[in-house]
Amino acid sequence: MFLKRWLRRPFAIGSVVPSGRLLGEAIARATLAAIDGHAGTVVELGAGTGPVTRALLAAGIPANRLAVVEREPELVAFLRRHFVGPRIVEGDAIHLPRLLREEGLSAPAAIVSSLPLLSLPAEVVNGIVHGIFEALPRGAALVQFTYGPNPPVPRALRDRLQLVATPGRRIWRNVPPAVVWTFRRPEGA
């Protein structure tokens, strides 16, 4: 299913293969660190076929604390068949604050993104990232991975939103190699 979706819309999917196990584990570790001391839901954006969802659940994030946002109806149906417990929300991340309100979800503890920010148009990335930090309380984190050498949130946008960007180690054994980044707006910013 993943390959079929990629062939139809390669720039919307961002990779020819789903996230690997090691990348999923790194994302889960970064998410657990990000939610330490934060109450609320963990929101995953762009779940695809669910490799990161699976890693988050395996790392101990309770299913009832996980909300998964996916815009592709075919993938939403797949996720609903394969994951019992997490709330699966059909919608586009560009409308995240509205989607969360409509689902009755309060401020998230963290947002995990598998969206291909480096291959999306700048105005879409700006809209998504602004929406993420509109939804996140100060101090809460966006966990985002990238295959590129640079942070997936452009510098001008990081500066405008006063984000602190922290990279993890490059995961060389993932195909392609990836880095998990954590972005926060500090409490006093």
Disulfide bonds with the S-S distance in Angstrom:
none
